[in-house]
Amino acid sequence: MYDLPAEVDVRAEGPIRIITLNRPDALNAVDDALHTGLARLWPRLGEDREARVAVLTGAGRAFSAGGDFAYLGELSRDAEMRAKTIAHGRDIVLGMARCRVPIVAAVNGPAVGLGCSLVALSDIVYIAEQAYLADPHVQVGLVAADGGPLTWPLHTSLLLAKEYALTGDRIPAERAREMGLVNHVVADPVAEAHACAERILRLPRQAVESTKRILNLQLERAVLATLDFALTAEDLTFQSEDLRANLARLSAPRNGAKK
């Protein structure tokens, strides 16, 4: 649906839209096609007048493993691709904040980097017991322009947001629930998210959509206060030697293995 890249799969179940990050062999790591698809998705979802609620999940074992290292390397070298990606990052954040359709996240596995951001921008979040959140942008030398620092202070304390944004440490599922970053830790997040979507469907449409808009006006205002600085800072870090060195280290063969 919506004429998107195959890396973002959307299918209809009546008025529910099941959105699946669809690079399972790469743990749904973000490449140019997936990032572009996400930027295009949210306005098209909002324009789909038959859509009432969406479930967002990942194919296979992960929700999203974060940025694909090859893609990050391309961004560090290609100014035109980087400019497009920075613009798309803005589109993803504001597109989710402004989308009229309630978004229920089913975090079926690790949600890292942009995956973690998608969780933070969703409306209700179910996470698997063994899953975790992490925003490791700083660890590789990047500013998380569309990541945890942008939205976490609305969900949790500023001190906790700083701790996990500055260290990039993993946040286990139960810890994420305690912090207010997810709603529920469950055995089957997809089934639970779908059941939640069904409950929302039984409620009056205009009341649901207007209530979401009231709540997300707080999110949008906070995002707009910091987004432009964050995007500029991310652009600069994409051109840094720190990023290039870290990508080379992280991409290097381990245990004596050859490329």
N, C-alpha and C positions, 0 to 999 in steps of 0.2 A: 504493500500500500504506500501511497504518498510519493511514489517514484524516488525512493531513497536507495543508496548503495546497499548491497546484500549484507553488509556488515551491521546494518540496523534493520532488523526484521520486525515488521508490524503486521499483526493479523487481527481480524475482528472476531469477537465472540458476542454477537448482538451489539449492544452499545458499549461493551468493554473493549478496549484496545490493549492487546498483549504486545509489549515492546521488549524485544530481546537483543541485547548486545551479542553479536553473532560472529565472533572469531574464536571458537572454542579451542582450536588447535594451538592458539597463541594465548590462551587464558583470557581472551577478550581484551588483550592489550590494545591500547589506542594507537591506530595508525591514521594516515590522512583520510582514508575513506570513512572510517568510523567517526572521526572527529567532524568531518564535513556532514555526514549523515545526521549526527546529533544536532548540529547547528540548524539544519533544515527542518528537523522533525517537529520542534515545539510549535512554531507558527502554523504548520500544516495540521497538527493535532487540534489546535485551537479552532481552526477553520472548518474542521470536520464536525458539522452540526449533529451528526448521528452519534458522535462519541460523547459518553457521559462520565467515564472514569477510565484510567489507564493503570495497568500493572507493568512495572519496569523490572526486568531481571536479566541474568546473563546465561548464555548457553554453556553447557558443560559444567566444569568443576569450580569456576570462578564467576564472580560478578564482573570484575575487571581488574586485571593485574597492573593497571597504570599505563604509563607511556611506553610504547615499543621503542627499544633503544635505537634501532635503525632509524625510526621516524624522528626521534630527538636529535640524532646526528644530522639528518637532513636539514632540520630546522636551524641548527647551529650554522650551517653552511649556505643555506638558500634564503636570501632576504625576501624574495617574493613569496615563497611558501610560508615563511615566518609571519609576514604581514597578514596573509590570508588566515593563518591559524590564530593569530592574536585577535583578529576581527571575529572569527568564529567562536573563540572563547567568550567574548562579550555576548554574542548571540545566544550561546547555550545558557549562560547565567541569567540573562534578562528574559530569554524565552521561557525558561522554566518558572521564573518568578512571576511572569505575567500570564502564563498559560491558564485558561479558564477551567481546564479539565483537572480534577483531582488526580494526583500521581501517587500510587501506592508502590513503594519499592519492596521487592522480594530479594533480599541479599543472600543469595544461595552459596556464596563463597567469598574469598577475599575481595575487598573493595578498596583499591589502592589508587592514589593520585586522582585522576579525573573520575574514576569510579567512586571514590570517597566523596567527591564534590557532588556527583549526581545524587548520592544518598542524602547529603545535607540539604539539597535543593528540593527533595521530594516532600510530600505532605504527610505521609504516614509510612513508617519503616518497620518491616519484619526482617529479622536477621537470623540465619542459621546458628546453631549452638557453637559450631566449630569455626565460624567465619570471624573475620576481624576487619577493622577499618585502619587505614594508615594514609598519611599524606607526607611522603618522603621527598617532596620537592627540594627542600633544603639540603638533604643528604647528597643529592646529585649536583647541587650548585644552582638551583633554580628558585625563583620566586613563584609561589603558587597563586597566580593572578585569579584563577577561578576555583581556588581550593579552600581548605580549611580556614585560613586566616580571614577569608572574606565573610564566612557565614557562621563558623563555630561560636563566636562571641554571642550570637543570638540564642544558641541552643544550650550553652553551658557557661561556666564561669570564665571570666577573662584569663584568670591564672591557668586554668586547665587548658584553655585554647592555646595559650602561649606555650605551655609545656609540650603538647603534642605537635604543634606546628613547628616549633624550633628544634625539636629532636627528631621528628619523623617516626617516633616509636609506634609500634602496633598498638591498637586499642582492641582487646578481646571483646567478644560480643557482650558478655555480661557487664564489663566495665563501660562499654559504650551505652548500655541501657541505663546504668547508674548515673552517667554523666548527662543524659538527656539527648544523646546523639541518635538514638534509635528508640522506637516505642516498645517492641516486643522481641524477646529471644525465643525462638520456636524450633521444633524439629523439622518442620516442612514450611519454609517461608513462602514458597509459591502458592501452596494450597491456602495458607492463612491470608495472604495478600488477595487472592482471588475471592475468598469469603468476605473480606472487608469490602472489596469492590462491589460485591453483590449487595451488601448492606447499604452502601452509599446509593446504589441504583434505586433502592426502595424509598429514598427520601426525595422531597420536592426539588426539582432541578434548579430553579432560580435561587432558592434559599441556599442550596449547597454552593453554587458557583459564586454568589455574592458574598457568602461567608468566607470562602477561600480568598476572594479578592481583598476583603477587609484585613484578613490576617497577613496576606502576602504584601500588602502595602508597607507594612513594617519592614519586611525583608527587602523589598525593592529600594526603599529609602536608605537602608543601611548599606546595601550593595553599591548604590550610586555614589555614596559618599567616599568610597574607597576604590572603586573599580578602575577608573582611569589611571590613577597612580600605580595600582597593582599591575595593570597591563603593560605600562611603560617600563616598570621595573623588571617584569618577566622578559620583555623584549631584550633588555640590556643583558640579563643573565644568560640568555640563549647565545650571546656573542662572547661569553667569558671563557678564559682559559680554564677556570675551575670546572665548568661543565664538560669541556672537551677531555680534560684529564680524567674526570670521573667516569665518563662514558667509555673511554678506552679501558679503564681498569675494570669496569663492570662487564664489559663485553669480551674481555680476554678469556681464552680457554683456561679451565681450571684443572688441577691435578695432572698437569702434564699433557692434557689432551690437545690435539691439533685441531685447527679450524677446518 
